[in-house]
Amino acid sequence: MADLLVALLQPGALTTLLVLAVSIVLFVTGWLAPEVTGLLAAALLMVTGVLKPAEAMQGFGSPALITLMGLFAISAGLFRSGGLDRLRALIGSDAVRSPKRMIAVMVAAVGPVSAFVPNTPIVASLLPVVEGWCKRRGVSPSKVLLPLSFATVLGGTMTLLGSSVNLLASEVSGKLGYGSFGLFSFTAIGLGVWLVGGLLMVVLSDRFLPDRGRDDDDLIADLSSSGYLTEVKIPQGSELIGQSLHASRLQRRFDVDVLELHRGSERFLPPLADRTLMLDDRLLLRCSREDLLRLQQDHTIVLAPTPDAPLQPDLQNSQQMVEVLLPSGSTLAGDCLRDLRFRQRYNVTVLALRRGNAVLRERLGRVQLRDGDVLLLQGPKDAIRGLQATNDLVVLEQLEKDLPTVSRKRVALLIAALVVLLPSLEIIPLVAAVLLGTVAMVATGCLRAGELQRVIRLDVILLLGSLASFSVALEKTGLAAALAKTLLLGLQSWPIYAALVVVFLFTTLLTEVMSNAATVAMLIPIAGQLAQGLGQPPMAFIYCVLFGASQSFLSPVGYQTNLMVYGPGRYRFLDVSRYGFPLTLAMTVLVPFLICRWFGL
């Protein structure tokens, strides 16, 4: 503790600690987006003089960040060209007859693919396939969607390319002098994690995964039985003016429920039966499809012409109703439907919104969208198909029965294979292979040049680029060494295996409440110093931090893919914890053991 107090007296140390504390609070509370928090921390470290601009911004010019940008493009080229159609066909096959078999297929097929392809686009691509399988087999999505996310998490720890966190950890480790990671540096450990974790996922599926149902909780079925949500306005000359709902003919003539009354800036909630109605009052109604059409022919009320009010449902065959997901990183998150002019932008109507296990139907236009929300949309088939071209929404339904066959899929697979093979044979550096692969994807038509900017996740780039400043500041001010010495006092008499268990468990718990990238950036400098104090290889403890930050199984917000399946699976918060706790416990025991065996500790 004395070493820590001495370190805090060093120039910039206390400031760095305060900036890190504020950042942790912002990461945990979510008051600011993670990438904004990272940029704020980097700016504060520069403004206070802790870091020079070149030191704080060096993460944005790192090979790891450039590699990640190229990986987004290469993975998009694979999906756009149909290079992973065989994976989609395997997952959606009718030969898979039970949820347990589906989970086994996911572990066996999706896990290895996610070792080389970022897991977010994999989950986005496979979600509609798995949803379609669930509908055909009459299986609740909650029995298979969480394992889809966990399978990509397990597979992402097998190679350097499996996760953006792996690339960040390699970059931080290299800058601190411990050495960067090779493409397959920790594959032996990752294979053990994948095999044991996958086996546990299959074994635990029957008892630990909930059955949230399909028909009763489905958004489309739910709205078909309970009605549509719409807003109506009381016009000049309406017989409702001056009457109460109880005395009027509105609810006797139409089978409607009045959910809210809006008068100017005032909002009135039920009971509304005795409230006197006035000119220009707006009523939020829930009614049947037929009554919604009849309301438009009645001059007593008119549909309210607001940006967030539903469109008139078209009874022609060109209309389609689908569910769509806001994936992690969607640019729509944080805004409301009305401000986004959602209807005008996509030519579809939002009928309902699901967040977790709750369906929201009140003033949809004013609800602030979040990652993981599921929207029920209705619109022309062409407009629905057009949604598949945007990265901001994932259509949770296969619009075509047959998977597309694209002539360039073999070219895309060859490019991806060369991107992995050439660096592994040490012919060219990894970053060079990824950049050449990106250019090849565009040059061969696997990915259009105009799509290149859209497929790169700017939020991830900003987050990883800014978080490098955390590691630099901790090392420069001596805080990393001081914190490591403080930990050393408590762990120096412990066996190395027990010390690794503590590091792994602390990292895992921290990454459940804040960004896993931030966890890696903060803890790797401390872990490296701790390992040196214990006389052990720093890379062993760095690997422990890396795997701890990647094994996020306890909460839906701990990892972006967990959040992506949370809404479509109709999960509750504790559902994730119940299925993930045995996995976390197993990984806490297994990963330190595998690290000890690999390094001979």
N, C-alpha and C positions, 0 to 999 in steps of 0.2 A: 504493500500500500504506500510505503514511503517513496518508492520509485515512481509511482503514479503521481504523487503530489509534487515531486521534484519536476517531473515531465510537464505538469500543468503550468509550471512557472516559466517554461521555455517560450520564446516568442512565437505567437500564433497558435500554441497548443490549446489554450482555453477557448479561443475563437473557433478552432476546428471542432472541438468537442461540442460547443453550442450549436454550430451549424449541423453537425451530425445528429444531435438530439432533435433539433427542429425538423430535419429531414425524416427521421424515423417517425415522429408524430404525424407528419403529413402523409407518409407512406401508409401508416396504419389506419388513419382516419379516412383517407381517400378524399380529403378536402380539395386537393389539387391532383390532376392527373399525374401518374408516376414520372412521365417524361418532363413535365413542367417542374416537378419537384427537383429532379436531377439538374435541370438547367438553372434553377434558383440557387441550389447549393453551389454549383460551379461559379456562378456570378458572385455570390457572397464571399467565397474563398478568394476571388480575385480582388473584389472591392476592399476587403479587409487587409489585403497585402500578404495573406498566407501563401498564396500561389501567384506566380507570374502568369500572364495570359497564355504563354506558350505551354506552361506546365498544366494549367487547368484544361486547355483545349486539345492536348495531345491525343486524347482518345478518339477525336473525330478524324484524325489522319492515320489511325492504326490499321495495319493489315487485317486484323480480325474484323473490323467494321466493314472494310471493303469486301472481305470474303463473305460476310453475312449478306450484304446487298446483292452480291452475285448469286448467292444461294437462293434468295427469294426469286430471282429471275429464272434460274435453272429449274427450280421446282414448278414455277408457273408454266414454263415451257413443257415440262413433262405432262402436267395435267391438261393443258390446252391442246396438246397434240395427240392425246389419248395414250400416252406412254404408260400410264398406270391403269388402263382400262381392265387389264386382267385382274388386278387387285380388287377393283370395284365389282367385277363379275363374280369373283370368288366370295367376297363378303355378302353379296346379294343373292347367292345361289340358293335355290330351293332344296338342294341336297343337304344344306344345314338345317336340321329339323328341330333343334331345341336351343334355348338360351345358353346352356352350358357348352354345347358344341360351338355356338357362335363365338363365345368368349375364347375358347381354345383356338379357333381359326384366327381371331384377332391377335392373340398373343403370338401365334406362329407366323402370321403373314404381315400384320401391320407393324409389329415390333421391329423386325429387321429393316423394313422400308424407312421407318422413322429414325433409324440410325444414320441415314444419309439425306433425308428430306426433312425440312422444318415441320414440326408436328401440327402447327396451326392449320396450314393448308390441307394436310392429310385429313384432319377431323372435319374441316369444312367440306371437303369433297365426299367423304364417306357418310356424313350425317344423313343426307337424303336416301342413300342406299340402305342404310340400317333401318331408317324409318319405314321405307317401303317393305323391307323384309318383315318388320314387326306387324305391319298391317296385313300382309298376306298370311302370316302364321298365327295371327291373333295374339301376339305377345306384347306385353307392356314394354314400352321403350325403357322404362326404369330398370329392367332386368339386364340390359346390354349396353346402354350408352355410357355409363360411368366406366365400365371396363374398356371401352374404346379409348377414352381419355387416358386411363392408367396404362394401357398398352403402349401408347405413344410416349408416355413419360419414361417407362422402363426401357424402351428401345432407344430413346434419345441419349442414353448414357453409354452407348456402346462405341461411339466414335466421336471425334472432334466435331464433325459436321452435324451431329444429332440435335444440337440445341444452341441457341444464341448464348446461353450461359456458359457452355463449354468454351466457346470462342473468347468470351470476355475473361474467363478464368485463365486461359492460356496467355492472353495479352497481359493481364495483371501480373501473373507469375513471371513472365519474361522481363517485364519492366523492373521488377523487384530483384532481378538477378538470380532467380531460382530456375530459370529455363522455361521455354514455351513447350507446349504439348505437340507431339506428333499426331498424325491422323489416327493411329491405332494405339496410342500410348496407354490408355486405360481400358482397352477392349476386353482384356482377360477378366478384369473385375466386372465390367459391364455385362459380359455374357453370363456370369454367375448371378448377377442381380436380375437379369432378364428371365433366366430359367427358373429360379426359385420364386421370384415375384409372379411370373406367369402361372406357375403351378398353384400358388396360393390363391390367385384370382379365380381360377376355375373351381378349386375346392370350396372356397368361401361363398361362391355365388348363390347357392340355394338358400342359405340361412341369413346371409348378411345384406343381400340386395333386396330392396322393397319392391312390392308389386303395386304400383300406383294406378293400375288399370289403363284401359285404352279408350273404351267407348264412352264411359261416363265422364271422363275427365278431358276428352279430346275437345279442343277449342271449337272445331267445326260442329261436332255433335252437340256440344254445350249450347252454342248459339242457335242451332236449329231448333232446339227444344225450348229455350228461354226467350228467343226473339232477338231482333236487331236493336241496336242503339241508334237513335237519331235525335236531332234537335228540331223543334218546330217553333214558329213565331205566331203570335196572335196579331192578325192584320187589322187595318181600318175596316169597320163595319162588321166585325165578327160578333156573333151572338154570345160569345164567351165573355166579352167585356162587361165588367160589373157583376159577374156571377162567380160563385165558388165552384171548385171541381165537383163537390158533392151535389150541387144543384144543377150543374150543366149536364149536357148529353154526351160529353166527350167519352167518358169511360163506359157509359151504357151503350153507345153506338159502336165504339171500337174496343177491342180487347187489348188495352194498353195499360202499362204501369207508368205513372209519373214519378220519376226518380229525383228530379230537382226542378226548381223554379229560379230563373235568373231575371232580375229586374235592375237594369243598369249595372252598377257594380255590386249589388246585393245578391246574395245567394241564399235560397231557402231550401231546407231539406225536409223530408217527411217527418210528421204528418202534414199534408198539404190540403186535405179535403175541405177545410173551412176557410182557406185563404182566398180572398177576392182577387180575381184576375183582372189585368189591366192591358191597355193597348201596348204593343211591342214587348210584352212579356215573352220570355223564351222558356220552353218546357223541354226537359230532357226525358224522352220517352223510350220505353222498351216495348216493342210490339212485334207481331208476326210479319212475315214477308207480305202477305196479302193486305194486311191493314196498312203497312208502310206504303204500298201502292195506292190504296184508297185514300190515304191522307192527302196525297197530292191532288186528288180530284175534288176534295172538299174545300170550300172557301172559308170554313170556320177557322182553319189554321193553315199555314203554309210552311213548307220546309225552310229552315233558317239558312240563308246563303252565307255560311261562314266557312273559312278555309278548312276547319277541322270537322265539319259535319259530313256524314257519309253521303256519297252520291246515291242517286236513285239506282237501285239494283236493276240490271238489265236482264230480262228473262230469256234473251237470245242465247244460243249455244256458244257464242263467242266468249261468254263470261266464265271465269274460273275462280275458285276459292282455294287458297293455299296458305300454309304457314311459312313464315320466314323468320330467320334468326339474325340478330345483330351480333356478329362475331367480335371477338376481342380485337380492338384496334379500329373498329368501325368509326368513320368520321361523323356518323349520325349521332353517336352517343354524346349526351350532354345537352342536346337541343330537343325542343318539343316539336311535334308534328306540324303545328301551325306555323312556327317560325321557319321550319324547313320547307314549307309549301310542298309537303310530301305528295299530296294528290296531284298537283301540277307537275312535279318533277318525274314521278313514275307512272302516272296515269292509272293509279289503283286507289282503292278505298280501304282504309283501316277500319275493320269492324270490331276488333277487340285486341287486347294486349295481355299477355301472360308474363308475370315476373315471378320466377320460382314456381311455387305451387298455388299462387293466387292469381285470379283473373280480374283485371281492372276494366271497368266499363264506364267510368265517370269522367266526363270532360276529357276525352282521349286526346284532343288537340293540344291540351295544356300539360299532359304528362311528360316529364323529362325522360327521354330514352336512356337506357343503360346497356352496357355490354351484357349479353346473355338474355335480353328480352326476346320474346317470341310474339310476332304480330300476325294476326289473321287478316289476310288481304283478299279483296275481291276486285277483279278487273279483267279486261280483255286478255285472251290467251297470249297474244303477241306481246302485251305489256309484261305479263308474268314471265314469259321466256326471256324478255329483255333484262329482267332482274338477275338472271344468271351471269350476266356480263359484268356486274358490279361487285367490288370486293367489300362493299359496306353491308350487304345482305346475303344470307345463304338460304336458298329455297329448300325447305325440308320435304321435298317430294320430287320423285323422278318424273319429269314431264314427258319423257319419251320412254317407251317400254324397252327399246333396244339401246344399249350403250353405243355411243358414237364410235365410228371407226375412221381414223384419220390416217392418211397415207404417210405422214411424217413421223409416226410414233417410233419406228425403228431408228430413225435418225436421232430423235430425242433421247432414246435409250442409249444409243452409242455415245452421244456427247456426254451424257451423265456418267456412263461407265468410264470414259477417258478422264473425266474430271477427278474421279476417285483413284483410278489406276496410276496415272502419271505421277502424282505426288507420293503415292505409297511406294513407288519404285525409285523415288528421289531423282526423277528425271528433270522435273521443274518444280518450283515452290507451289504450295497449295493456292495462295492468292492468285498467282499467275494462271494456274489451271482453271480456277473459278472464273476469272475475267475472260479468258479465252472461250470458256464454255458459254458464258453469257453472250458474247459476240456471235458464237456459232449458232446459238438458239435463234437469234434474230436473223442472221444471214441465211439460214436454211428455211426460214418461215415457220419454225415451231412456235415462235413468239413474235407478235408484231411489234415494231419499234414504238408505236404509240402506247402499247401496254406496259412498256418497260418501267416507266415512272409510277404507274398505278399499282404494280404488283409489289413494289418495295415498301415495306412497313416503316413509314417515317417515324411513328411513335417509338418503335423499337430502336431505330438508329439514334434518335435523339437521347433516349434513355441510356443506352450503352455508351455512347460517346461522352455524355456528361458525367457518368458514374466513375469513369477512370480518375476523375479528380479526387474522389474519396480516398483511393488507395495512395495516391501521390501525397496528399496532405497528411494522412496517418503516418506514412513513412518519413516524410520530411520533418515533421514536428517532433518525432520521437515517441508519439503516442502509441504506435503499434508495438514498439519494444517495451514500453512501460506497462501496457496492458498485458502483454505476453508474460512479463516478469511477475505480475500480480497473479496471473493464472498459474504460473510455474510453482509458486509457493504452495498452492493447494494440490497440484498434480504431480510434483516431483517424486513423491514416494509411491505413486500408483504404478501398476503395470502399464506398459505402453498400450495394450489393448483397451484397458479401462479409460485411459486418457483419450484415445480415439473415439470411444463410445460417447464420452462427454462432448467432444467437439462435434460429432455427427448429430447428436440429439439436439444440442443447442442451435446448430445451423438449421436443422429441420423445423424446429419450433419457430425460429425467427422468420424463416421464409414463408411460413403460413400466414403471417400477419403483415408482411411487407414484400416488396418486389424481391424475387429470388436473385435478380441481377445485382440489386443493391446489397443484398446479403453477402454475395460473393465478393463484391468490391470492398466491403468493410472488413470481412473476416479473413481473407487470404493473407494480408500483411501480418495480422496478429497470429494466425496459424503458423506462418513461416518462422516468425520469431520464437514462438512457443516450441516448435520442433527443434530449433537450434539450441534453445535452453535445455531441452531434454536430451540433447545429443543424438537426435534422430534425423533421418532424411527429411528436409522440408517438404518434398513432393508428396510424402505419405500423408501428411496433415493437410496439404493443399487438396489432394484427391478426396480426402474425407469431407472437406468443406464443399467441394464440387458436387459430390454425390448427395450430401445432405441437402444442398440447395435445390437439387433436381428431383428428389423423392418427395413430392408434395401430394399427400394422400388424405389430409385431414380436413380440408375445407374447400368449398367451391372457389374461393378467391385466391387460394394459394398458387394456382397455376392457370394460365389462360384457357387451356383446353378443358379444365374442370368447369370453368364458368360457361364455356360454349355448350356443354351438354346438360347443364343444370336446368335450364328452362325447358328444352325439348323432352327431357327425362322426367319432368314434373317432380323433381327431387325437393326434399326439405334439407335444411342445413345439416342436421344430424345424420341424414342418410349417408352423406359423404364420409363423415367421421366414423360411422359404424363399420362401413366396408373398408375404409382406409386405415383404421387403427391397427388391426392385425398385420397389415402390410408394413406399416411404419415400424411396429415393434420388431418384425422379422428383419427389416432392413437395418435397424439399429444394432442388431446382433450380428448380421451377416456382413455388412460392408466393412466394418473395422477388422473382422476376421479375415476377409479376402485381402484387404490392404496389408495386414501383417504377413500373410502368406506370400504375397507378391514381392514385398520388400525384404522378406526374411527377418522380420522383427520378432 
